[in-house]
Amino acid sequence: MNEYKYRELDLAEQIYRHGFQTNHLPSELRLLALYLKTVQDLRPRQVRERLEEFLRRQMPDYSPEKYYPLVNRALRQTASKDSRLIQIEEVPVWQEELDYIRKVPLTAEDGASLPEDYNCRKLLFAFLVEMRLVQTACRTNSLPLYFKGDKKRYQELKKTAKIPESVSLHETLIHLLDRAGLVKILFNGMIRLCFLEELEKLSQNADQAFPALRIRNLSACGWYFDYLNDRPRIRLCSACRQPFRPRSNRQIYCCEACAKDAGREAGRLRIRKYRERKAA
């Protein structure tokens, strides 16, 4: 999953402060226009002027005639009053949902047990998280029941779910879930997530005041499922307390940013203790 797929505000701020982040200029210009409109509270004419000024600084070959269509397109895409930057910090998962995914029978119609039990349940968990992201982004009251995508989107789902490369998503896991009646394979990459209908019924009677899990690393939801199920080589980051898979036994932080934050905090504590001793 793209790091900023559901955190457009973060990406828009990066573009505003540091310039274009990728080669996808139309998409990034749309985010910048939306940022200027909603965060900077600028009027359409002011947004156009800022975009032109931004392009003049960023693009060596800039000319008003050449980039006029690009600017116009960005302004059209952000003209609606409902246009907004998507910013999802975390996704809640409730205890009833976790219990259902852990315990739902994975058996065929004839009662035979199906293989790949753990990876199938892990994929169900990834589908739940993905559909909750879509639900939050689209501001709907219920979980979408259909997942549709091309090869790239399914690869992103597999990567997010942390399914082993040796396990086939379509030929194995989705086929097994279809045999178990938990999903239904349709056409052109579309599947119906039948198990979400049962989860919707459970959530209606559940106490949803306190979620059992808050997923903040949206690109690695599979590690949360691994941590809950005590899988080996999964630990919590000492800084952000999010699960990750360390590259060595000595690694205690999930990323360089967390290591730097922890180092700065340790430095502040050392200075504070030094000043307290000196004052005493």
C-alpha positions as CSV (number, residue, x, y, z in Angstrom):
1,M,0.0,0.0,0.0
2,N,1.2,3.5,-0.8
3,E,2.3,5.2,2.4
4,Y,0.1,8.2,1.8
5,K,-2.9,6.4,0.2
6,Y,-5.2,7.2,3.1
7,R,-3.1,10.1,4.5
8,E,-3.4,12.7,1.8
9,L,-3.1,15.6,4.2
10,D,0.4,14.5,5.2
11,L,1.4,14.2,1.5
12,A,-0.1,17.6,0.6
13,E,1.9,19.2,3.4
14,Q,5.0,17.6,2.1
15,I,4.3,18.9,-1.4
16,Y,3.5,22.4,-0.1
17,R,6.7,22.6,2.0
18,H,9.2,20.6,-0.1
19,G,7.9,20.4,-3.7
20,F,6.7,17.5,-5.7
21,Q,7.4,14.1,-4.1
22,T,6.8,11.8,-7.2
23,N,6.4,12.0,-10.9
24,H,2.6,11.9,-10.7
25,L,2.2,15.6,-11.2
26,P,-1.6,15.7,-11.9
27,S,-2.4,13.8,-8.7
28,E,0.0,15.8,-6.6
29,L,-1.2,19.1,-8.1
30,R,-4.8,18.1,-7.2
31,L,-3.7,17.4,-3.6
32,L,-1.9,20.8,-3.4
33,A,-5.0,22.6,-4.8
34,L,-7.2,20.9,-2.2
35,Y,-4.7,21.8,0.5
36,L,-4.7,25.5,-0.5
37,K,-8.5,25.5,-0.6
38,T,-9.3,23.6,2.6
39,V,-6.3,24.2,4.9
40,Q,-5.1,27.6,3.7
41,D,-8.7,28.7,3.1
42,L,-7.9,30.4,-0.2
43,R,-10.4,31.4,-2.8
44,P,-10.3,29.8,-6.3
45,R,-8.5,32.7,-7.9
46,Q,-5.9,32.7,-5.1
47,V,-5.5,28.9,-5.5
48,R,-4.8,29.3,-9.2
49,E,-2.2,32.0,-8.6
50,R,-0.5,29.8,-5.9
51,L,-0.4,26.8,-8.2
52,E,1.1,28.8,-11.0
53,E,3.7,30.2,-8.7
54,F,4.5,26.8,-7.3
55,L,4.9,25.3,-10.8
56,R,7.1,28.3,-11.8
57,R,9.5,27.4,-9.0
58,Q,9.4,23.6,-9.4
59,M,9.4,23.1,-13.2
60,P,12.4,24.3,-15.2
61,D,10.4,24.2,-18.4
62,Y,7.4,26.1,-17.0
63,S,5.3,28.3,-19.3
64,P,1.6,29.3,-18.6
65,E,0.5,27.8,-21.9
66,K,2.1,24.5,-21.3
67,Y,0.8,24.0,-17.8
68,Y,-2.6,25.7,-18.1
69,P,-4.5,22.4,-18.8
70,L,-2.8,20.8,-15.7
71,V,-3.8,23.7,-13.5
72,N,-7.4,23.8,-14.9
73,R,-7.8,20.1,-14.3
74,A,-6.7,20.4,-10.6
75,L,-9.1,23.3,-10.1
76,R,-12.0,21.3,-11.6
77,Q,-11.3,18.2,-9.5
78,T,-11.3,20.3,-6.3
79,A,-14.3,22.6,-7.1
80,S,-16.9,20.6,-5.3
81,K,-17.8,21.7,-1.8
82,D,-17.5,18.1,-0.6
83,S,-13.9,17.8,-1.8
84,R,-11.6,17.0,1.1
85,L,-8.2,15.5,1.9
86,I,-8.4,12.0,3.3
87,Q,-6.6,11.6,6.5
88,I,-7.0,8.3,8.4
89,E,-4.7,8.1,11.4
90,E,-5.9,4.7,12.7
91,V,-8.5,1.9,12.0
92,P,-10.4,0.3,14.9
93,V,-11.1,-3.4,15.1
94,W,-13.5,-4.7,17.7
95,Q,-13.2,-7.8,19.9
96,E,-16.2,-9.4,18.4
97,E,-14.7,-9.1,14.9
98,L,-11.4,-10.7,16.1
99,D,-13.2,-13.5,17.8
100,Y,-15.3,-14.2,14.7
101,I,-12.2,-14.3,12.4
102,R,-10.3,-16.6,14.8
103,K,-13.2,-19.0,15.2
104,V,-15.3,-19.1,12.0
105,P,-15.2,-22.6,10.6
106,L,-13.0,-23.1,7.5
107,T,-14.6,-26.1,6.1
108,A,-16.0,-27.1,2.6
109,E,-19.6,-27.9,1.9
110,D,-18.9,-31.6,2.5
111,G,-17.5,-30.8,6.0
112,A,-13.9,-31.4,5.0
113,S,-11.3,-29.1,6.7
114,L,-9.4,-26.8,4.4
115,P,-5.7,-26.2,4.4
116,E,-3.9,-22.9,5.0
117,D,-6.1,-22.1,8.0
118,Y,-3.9,-19.4,9.5
119,N,-3.2,-17.5,6.2
120,C,-6.9,-17.7,5.3
121,R,-7.8,-16.0,8.6
122,K,-5.1,-13.5,8.1
123,L,-6.5,-12.6,4.7
124,L,-10.0,-12.2,6.2
125,F,-8.5,-9.8,8.7
126,A,-6.8,-7.8,5.9
127,F,-10.1,-7.6,3.9
128,L,-11.8,-6.3,7.1
129,V,-9.2,-3.6,7.6
130,E,-9.2,-2.6,3.9
131,M,-13.0,-2.3,3.8
132,R,-13.0,-0.3,7.0
133,L,-10.5,2.1,5.4
134,V,-12.8,2.5,2.4
135,Q,-15.8,3.0,4.7
136,T,-14.0,5.7,6.6
137,A,-12.7,7.4,3.4
138,C,-16.2,7.4,1.8
139,R,-18.0,8.3,5.1
140,T,-20.5,5.4,4.8
141,N,-22.4,3.8,7.7
142,S,-21.7,0.2,6.7
143,L,-18.8,-1.8,5.5
144,P,-18.6,-2.3,1.7
145,L,-19.2,-5.9,0.7
146,Y,-17.4,-6.0,-2.6
147,F,-13.6,-5.9,-3.2
148,K,-12.5,-5.3,-6.8
149,G,-9.1,-4.7,-8.1
150,D,-6.5,-5.4,-10.8
151,K,-3.3,-7.4,-10.3
152,K,-1.6,-4.4,-8.6
153,R,-4.3,-3.9,-6.0
154,Y,-4.3,-7.6,-5.1
155,Q,-0.5,-7.5,-4.8
156,E,-0.8,-4.5,-2.5
157,L,-3.4,-6.4,-0.4
158,K,-1.1,-9.4,-0.1
159,K,1.8,-7.2,0.9
160,T,-0.3,-5.4,3.5
161,A,-1.6,-8.7,4.9
162,K,2.0,-10.0,5.1
163,I,1.1,-13.2,3.4
164,P,4.2,-15.3,2.5
165,E,5.3,-14.9,-1.1
166,S,5.2,-18.7,-1.6
167,V,1.4,-18.7,-1.0
168,S,-0.8,-17.8,-4.0
169,L,-3.6,-15.3,-3.2
170,H,-6.0,-16.3,-5.9
171,E,-5.2,-19.9,-6.6
172,T,-5.0,-20.9,-3.0
173,L,-6.4,-18.5,-0.3
174,I,-9.3,-16.8,-2.1
175,H,-10.3,-20.2,-3.7
176,L,-10.3,-21.8,-0.2
177,L,-12.4,-18.9,1.3
178,D,-14.8,-19.3,-1.6
179,R,-15.2,-23.0,-0.9
180,A,-15.8,-22.2,2.8
181,G,-18.6,-19.7,1.8
182,L,-16.8,-16.7,3.3
183,V,-16.3,-15.0,0.0
184,K,-17.8,-15.4,-3.4
185,I,-15.7,-15.1,-6.5
186,L,-17.5,-13.1,-9.2
187,F,-15.9,-11.7,-12.3
188,N,-13.1,-9.3,-13.5
189,G,-11.3,-9.4,-10.2
190,M,-14.4,-8.8,-8.1
191,I,-15.3,-10.8,-5.1
192,R,-18.2,-10.5,-2.6
193,L,-17.0,-10.6,1.0
194,C,-19.8,-12.6,2.5
195,F,-18.3,-12.8,5.9
196,L,-18.6,-9.1,6.4
197,E,-22.4,-9.5,6.5
198,E,-22.0,-11.6,9.6
199,L,-19.7,-9.1,11.2
200,E,-22.2,-6.3,10.5
201,K,-24.8,-8.3,12.5
202,L,-22.4,-8.8,15.4
203,S,-21.4,-5.1,15.5
204,Q,-25.0,-4.0,15.9
205,N,-25.2,-5.7,19.3
206,A,-21.6,-5.1,20.3
207,D,-20.2,-2.5,22.8
208,Q,-18.0,-0.4,20.5
209,A,-16.8,2.1,23.1
210,F,-13.4,0.6,23.3
211,P,-11.9,-1.1,20.2
212,A,-9.7,-4.1,20.9
213,L,-7.1,-3.0,18.4
214,R,-6.1,0.3,16.8
215,I,-4.2,-0.2,13.6
216,R,-1.9,2.8,12.8
217,N,0.5,1.2,10.4
218,L,-1.9,0.9,7.5
219,S,0.6,-0.7,5.2
220,A,1.3,-3.7,7.5
221,C,-2.0,-4.8,9.1
222,G,-0.9,-8.4,8.9
223,W,1.7,-7.9,11.7
224,Y,-1.1,-6.9,14.1
225,F,-2.8,-10.2,13.5
226,D,0.5,-12.0,13.9
227,Y,1.2,-10.2,17.2
228,L,-2.3,-11.0,18.6
229,N,-1.7,-14.7,17.7
230,D,1.8,-14.9,19.3
231,R,3.6,-15.6,16.0
232,P,7.4,-15.8,16.2
233,R,9.6,-12.8,15.3
234,I,7.0,-10.2,15.9
235,R,7.5,-7.6,18.5
236,L,6.3,-4.1,19.6
237,C,8.3,-1.0,18.7
238,S,9.8,0.4,21.9
239,A,8.9,3.9,20.7
240,C,5.5,3.8,18.9
241,R,4.3,0.5,20.4
242,Q,3.2,-0.8,17.0
243,P,4.1,-4.4,15.9
244,F,6.8,-5.0,13.4
245,R,9.2,-7.8,12.3
246,P,12.8,-7.0,13.3
247,R,15.7,-7.6,10.9
248,S,17.8,-8.7,13.8
249,N,17.4,-9.7,17.5
250,R,18.9,-6.4,18.5
251,Q,16.4,-4.2,16.7
252,I,13.9,-2.6,19.0
253,Y,12.5,0.2,16.8
254,C,10.3,-0.3,13.8
255,C,11.9,2.5,11.7
256,E,14.5,5.2,11.7
257,A,12.1,7.9,12.7
258,C,11.1,6.0,15.9
259,A,14.8,5.5,16.7
260,K,15.5,9.2,16.3
261,D,12.5,10.2,18.4
262,A,13.6,7.8,21.2
263,G,17.1,9.2,21.0
264,R,15.8,12.8,21.4
265,E,13.6,11.8,24.3
266,A,16.5,10.0,26.0
267,G,18.6,13.2,25.5
268,R,15.9,15.3,27.1
269,L,15.8,13.0,30.1
270,R,19.6,13.1,30.6
271,I,19.5,16.9,30.5
272,R,16.6,17.1,33.0
273,K,18.4,14.7,35.4
274,Y,21.6,16.7,35.1
275,R,19.8,19.9,35.9
276,E,18.0,18.3,38.9
277,R,21.3,17.1,40.3
278,K,22.9,20.4,39.8
279,A,20.0,22.2,41.5
280,A,20.1,19.9,44.4
